[in-house]
Amino acid sequence: DPDDGDPLRGHGILGGIGTHAAFTGITGCGFGLVRVLRKGYARWLLIPAFWGLGMFAHFAWNTFCGLFIIDDSVGLMYLVEIPIAVAFLQMPFVLLLLMVVLFVWSHENKIILRYLTDESDDILTEEHRKVMVPARKRVVAGLGRFFTAGPVRWWHHRKLDHELIELAFVKWHHPRDLETTWAANEDADVIR
C-alpha cells in the first residue's frame, strides 16, 4: 500500500544497490589488503576492521537516512532528499573505495611494467607491452581487435592479457613468499 506512512518505501533501488555495493566493497578492502601485505600477523586484523567499517556504513545509512526525508512528496524525496542522504551518508565511504581503487590501479600498473620488462619478444612483443598498462589501453586495444579481427581473436588475446598479468603477479609474489627458497625462474607457476 503506497499510503502506509513509510516515507522510504521503494527507495531500495536508488539507495539499496549502491549502498550495499559500497558496504561489500569496504569489507573486500580488508581481504585484499591481507592478500597484498603477505607478512605479519597484525594484517589479519584488517579483515574485522574493514568488516566493522562496512557494518558501520550500513548502520549509518539505515539509522540516519530517514532524517533527510522531510516531505512525503515522492518527486522531492527521489530527486532531492535521497540524493542528499546518499551524499552525506554514503559519499565518504564511496570516496574511500575510489581512493583504494585508484591506488590499486597504480600499484597494478607498476607491477605489470616492472615484472614483464624482462620477458622475451616471443612471450610479449614490444607492441603488446605498450598497450598493457594502464588498463584502459588494454580495453581500447581489445575493442579495436574485436571489431577488426573478430570475437575469437579478441577472446584469445584477452586470455593472453590475463595470463601475462598473472605472470607479473606471480613474479611479484615470489620473493614475498616466506616459504620459497628457489629462484623465480625455477618456480613452477612462472614456468607455466
C-alpha positions as CSV (number, residue, x, y, z in Angstrom):
1,D,0.0,0.0,0.0
2,P,1.7,3.3,-1.0
3,D,-0.1,5.2,1.8
4,D,1.2,3.1,4.6
5,G,3.1,6.0,6.1
6,D,6.6,4.8,5.3
7,P,8.4,7.7,3.6
8,L,11.3,5.4,2.5
9,R,9.1,2.8,0.8
10,G,10.6,1.9,-2.5
11,H,14.0,3.7,-2.0
12,G,15.7,0.3,-2.3
13,I,16.6,0.7,-6.0
14,L,18.0,4.2,-5.5
15,G,19.8,3.6,-2.2
16,G,20.0,-0.1,-1.8
17,I,22.0,-1.2,-4.8
18,G,24.7,1.4,-4.5
19,T,24.9,1.3,-0.7
20,H,25.2,-2.5,-0.5
21,A,27.9,-2.5,-3.1
22,A,29.8,0.1,-1.1
23,F,29.3,-2.0,2.1
24,T,30.6,-5.1,0.4
25,G,33.5,-3.2,-1.2
26,I,34.6,-1.9,2.1
27,T,34.7,-5.4,3.5
28,G,36.5,-6.6,0.5
29,C,39.3,-4.0,1.0
30,G,40.2,-5.8,4.2
31,F,40.6,-9.1,2.4
32,G,42.6,-7.5,-0.4
33,L,45.0,-5.8,2.0
34,V,45.6,-9.1,3.8
35,R,46.5,-10.7,0.5
36,V,48.8,-7.9,-0.6
37,L,50.6,-7.4,2.6
38,R,51.6,-11.1,2.9
39,K,53.6,-10.7,6.1
40,G,52.8,-10.2,9.8
41,Y,50.0,-11.4,12.0
42,A,48.6,-7.9,12.6
43,R,47.4,-7.8,8.9
44,W,44.6,-10.3,9.9
45,L,43.1,-7.5,12.0
46,L,42.3,-5.7,8.7
47,I,39.5,-8.1,7.9
48,P,37.4,-7.4,11.0
49,A,38.4,-3.7,10.9
50,F,37.1,-3.2,7.4
51,W,34.1,-5.5,8.0
52,G,33.3,-3.3,11.0
53,L,33.7,-0.2,8.9
54,G,31.3,-1.7,6.3
55,M,28.8,-2.6,9.1
56,F,29.1,1.0,10.5
57,A,28.4,2.4,7.0
58,H,25.3,0.2,6.8
59,F,24.2,1.2,10.3
60,A,24.7,4.9,9.4
61,W,22.5,4.5,6.3
62,N,19.8,2.6,8.0
63,T,19.7,4.8,11.0
64,F,20.0,8.3,9.6
65,C,18.6,8.1,6.1
66,G,15.1,8.8,7.4
67,L,16.3,12.1,8.9
68,F,16.8,13.5,5.4
69,I,13.2,12.8,4.4
70,I,11.3,15.9,5.3
71,D,8.5,15.9,2.7
72,D,6.3,13.0,1.7
73,S,6.3,14.2,-1.9
74,V,7.6,11.3,-4.0
75,G,9.2,13.7,-6.5
76,L,11.0,15.7,-3.8
77,M,12.1,12.6,-2.0
78,Y,13.6,10.8,-5.0
79,L,15.1,13.9,-6.7
80,V,16.4,15.8,-3.7
81,E,16.1,14.2,-0.3
82,I,17.5,10.7,-1.0
83,P,20.4,12.1,-3.2
84,I,21.3,14.4,-0.3
85,A,21.2,11.5,2.1
86,V,23.4,9.5,-0.2
87,A,25.9,12.4,-0.4
88,F,26.2,12.8,3.3
89,L,25.9,9.2,4.5
90,Q,27.5,7.2,1.7
91,M,29.8,9.5,-0.2
92,P,32.6,9.4,2.4
93,F,32.7,5.6,2.1
94,V,32.4,5.7,-1.7
95,L,35.3,8.2,-1.8
96,L,37.3,5.8,0.4
97,L,36.6,3.0,-2.1
98,L,37.5,5.2,-5.0
99,M,40.8,6.1,-3.4
100,V,41.6,2.4,-2.8
101,V,40.7,1.6,-6.5
102,L,43.0,4.4,-7.8
103,F,45.8,3.2,-5.5
104,V,45.3,-0.4,-6.7
105,W,45.3,0.5,-10.4
106,S,48.5,2.4,-9.9
107,H,50.0,-0.4,-7.9
108,E,48.9,-3.0,-10.6
109,N,50.4,-0.9,-13.4
110,K,53.8,-0.7,-11.6
111,I,53.8,-4.5,-11.0
112,I,52.9,-5.2,-14.6
113,L,55.5,-2.9,-16.0
114,R,58.3,-4.0,-13.7
115,Y,57.8,-7.7,-13.8
116,L,57.1,-8.0,-17.6
117,T,60.0,-5.9,-18.8
118,D,62.4,-8.8,-18.9
119,E,60.1,-11.1,-20.9
120,S,61.4,-12.0,-24.4
121,D,59.6,-11.0,-27.5
122,D,58.2,-14.5,-28.0
123,I,56.3,-14.1,-24.7
124,L,55.4,-10.4,-25.0
125,T,56.1,-8.2,-28.0
126,E,57.1,-4.5,-27.6
127,E,53.9,-3.5,-29.4
128,H,51.8,-5.6,-26.9
129,R,53.9,-4.3,-24.0
130,K,52.9,-0.7,-24.9
131,V,49.2,-1.4,-24.5
132,M,49.4,-3.5,-21.3
133,V,49.2,-0.5,-19.0
134,P,47.1,1.3,-18.0
135,A,44.1,-1.0,-18.2
136,R,42.2,1.5,-20.4
137,K,44.8,0.9,-23.1
138,R,44.2,-2.8,-22.9
139,V,40.4,-2.2,-23.2
140,V,40.7,0.1,-26.2
141,A,43.2,-2.2,-27.9
142,G,40.8,-5.1,-27.2
143,L,37.8,-3.3,-28.6
144,G,39.8,-2.4,-31.7
145,R,40.8,-6.1,-32.1
146,F,37.2,-7.2,-31.5
147,F,35.9,-5.0,-34.4
148,T,38.8,-5.6,-36.8
149,A,39.8,-9.2,-36.1
150,G,36.6,-10.7,-34.7
151,P,35.4,-12.1,-31.4
152,V,37.5,-15.3,-31.5
153,R,40.8,-13.4,-31.9
154,W,39.7,-10.9,-29.3
155,W,38.9,-13.7,-26.8
156,H,42.3,-15.4,-27.4
157,H,44.2,-12.1,-27.0
158,R,42.1,-11.3,-23.8
159,K,43.1,-14.7,-22.3
160,L,46.8,-13.9,-23.2
161,D,46.5,-10.5,-21.4
162,H,45.1,-12.2,-18.3
163,E,47.9,-14.8,-18.3
164,L,50.6,-12.1,-18.7
165,I,49.1,-10.1,-15.8
166,E,49.0,-13.3,-13.8
167,L,52.7,-13.9,-14.7
168,A,53.6,-10.4,-13.4
169,F,51.8,-11.0,-10.1
170,V,53.3,-14.5,-9.7
171,K,56.8,-13.0,-10.2
172,W,55.9,-10.1,-7.8
173,H,54.6,-12.5,-5.1
174,H,57.6,-14.9,-5.4
175,P,60.2,-13.0,-3.3
176,R,57.4,-12.2,-0.7
177,D,56.6,-15.8,-0.1
178,L,58.3,-16.8,3.1
179,E,58.4,-20.5,2.2
180,T,60.0,-20.0,-1.2
181,T,63.7,-20.9,-1.3
182,W,64.2,-21.2,-5.1
183,A,64.7,-18.6,-7.8
184,A,61.8,-17.2,-9.7
185,N,62.8,-18.7,-13.0
186,E,62.7,-22.1,-11.3
187,D,59.1,-21.6,-9.9
188,A,56.5,-23.9,-11.4
189,D,53.9,-21.1,-11.7
190,V,56.4,-18.8,-13.5
191,I,57.4,-21.6,-15.9
192,R,53.8,-22.4,-16.6
